[in-house]
Amino acid sequence: MLIDKLVSRIIDLDSPIVVGLDPRLDKMPQKLRDEIFFVRGKTPEAAARIFYRFNKAIIDHIYDIVPAVKPQIAMYEQLGVAGIDCYIKTVSYAKSKGLLVIGDIKRGDIATTAEAYSHGHIGKIEIEDTVHKAFDEDFITVNPYMGSDSVSPYLSDCQKYGKGIFVLVKTSNKGSKDIQDLITVDGLPIYRHVGNLVSEWGNDLIGEHGFSSVCAVVGATHPEEGTILRENMPHTFFLVPGYGAQGGTAKDLQGMYNPDKLGIIVNSSRGITEAFHSEEYKTYGEHNFAQAARDAVLAMKRDLLG
Amino acid sequence: MLIDKLVSRIIDLDSPIVVGLDPRLDKMPQKLRDEIFFVRGKTPEAAARIFYRFNKAIIDHIYDIVPAVKPQIAMYEQLGVAGIDCYIKTVSYAKSKGLLVIGDIKRGDIATTAEAYSHGHIGKIEIEDTVHKAFDEDFITVNPYMGSDSVSPYLSDCQKYGKGIFVLVKTSNKGSKDIQDLITVDGLPIYRHVGNLVSEWGNDLIGEHGFSSVCAVVGATHPEEGTILRENMPHTFFLVPGYGAQGGTAKDLQGMYNPDKLGIIVNSSRGITEAFHSEEYKTYGEHNFAQAARDAVLAMKRDLLG
């Protein structure tokens, strides 16, 4: 079970941290931008090249202290073909360094379409009698709004190829209340219903650590909801965004751990990769952006583990 | 307002039909496959090339009888970079023939990420002091699960660039009941709440035909729900999937029109593009797949308009 690999790496490294690789062009080091724009012009291809060089340096500086990275595909997809190429290369490079990759793609569609997403991202595609991999992330994030039949293709591929998914349950943003917090006639909010579905979907994919490869996304910004979800989803592993920049603190995560102090992996994106822009790491200089990222991970680790 | 252009084209052509371009490799004409695999090998690049050649022929045969096409990005994305390139070229070719393009991407994410999707798909991306377009669809489909702040970046770009979105409200698949049909304490199912949000989001984008550029996806397989939604969303235009292959009939659509017999555009994908495989169009031969598609559109038009 892939979830066992993730939990083992968290235990071995004592690091329930995933670094979000969500590059923003205006936050890239000036020297890196100048150098690549000079050669390639101010093009989407150049921007994608800058992202890749940046990601590679970040990965080289963190691969031995975190179990996973989480590239957000939107940041790449906005650049079109060159961006998708950069996303795929980032996934591949991270895996070559032993990192697990959570593709933050939040896809969701009806059965045959979900199958195409699943085959492309966590399965295999067949071209006549040949077999190919397209994206090949380890885990992907999935949107549940369209219901069980929109998720089942991913479950098949999780079984078949030893992959995993994180389903949106209670997201970190303020607007998550608009639909996810609506209370149904049985007194439960929507996110609890989704949580119950996620538990069900994961029943056949529970590994030796007691967690399923069908996981949930639960925002650090909702500590109470997270605590209730943990109580009701003992076998579900949580990906927790919203720590740091969005306001979630180490204290907010306490109720989301299980009694063994396992069960979550906490994401930080800008707080790590853009640390070199912050007051705290200013003295590093922008050429040391990757070292600043490493030290920001170590600081986050101290903060989380107390 | 872009929605006016869509409604006008529907009126002019007397054709509330959008053709879904969701190519499946095993359904492509054998001769087209053989020819391209021979030259390019059995690769994702070859598959993408086959899709593009197929789409181009379909578009050439339908651009004068339908207002829009709807490529489903998953079918392309599964092929990786080559697939995304094919998707973008398909969008561009359809637009060059005067078709409106609804990019069926069903994206949904928190604000900064939604902004990246929006800029890439319906807005513009800035690379230093230069401006580029990546996907450039006219409309895209959007998933509402993450709430208002996850949708607002698209609304800004709809205003700024004269684009539109279709938000999932009640989807055509069976599993749509799992979350969308849950009843809240005020007696309304979730899809009604989402419908109300969509109406609200669209208030500032209502055009001269009385419809907003913020539209809804409502499955043909749910005639009762569609009728209730129409009554409660008089200014919302509906994209209606689920006609034909999924079981929706012309009769099921009656309650979704407004009193002027406007307000919906009905999607058919396989029913049109794969018509040449059906019993009805078998005599055409696979080399006439595009002519079969055209005649299937005309048959659908007769069926819808009665």
Interface residues (C-beta under 8 A of the other chain):
Chain A: D22 L25 R33 F37 K42 T43 P44 A46 A47 Q72 A74 M75 E77 Q78 L79 G80 V81 G83 I84 D85 I88 K106 R107 G108 D109 I110 A111 T113 A114 A116 Y117 H119 G120 H121 I125 E126 I127 E128 D129 T130 H132 A134 F135 N143 P144 Y145 M146 G147 S148 D149 S150 V151 L168 T171 S172 N173 K174 G175 S176 K177 D178 I179 Q180 L182 I183 T184 V185 I190 H193 V194 L197
Chain B: D22 L25 R33 F37 K42 T43 P44 A46 A47 Q72 A74 M75 E77 Q78 L79 G80 V81 G83 I84 D85 I88 K106 R107 G108 D109 I110 A111 T113 A114 A116 Y117 H119 G120 H121 I125 E126 I127 E128 D129 T130 H132 A134 F135 N143 P144 Y145 M146 G147 S148 D149 S150 V151 L168 T171 S172 N173 K174 G175 S176 K177 D178 I179 Q180 L182 I183 T184 V185 I190 H193 V194 L197
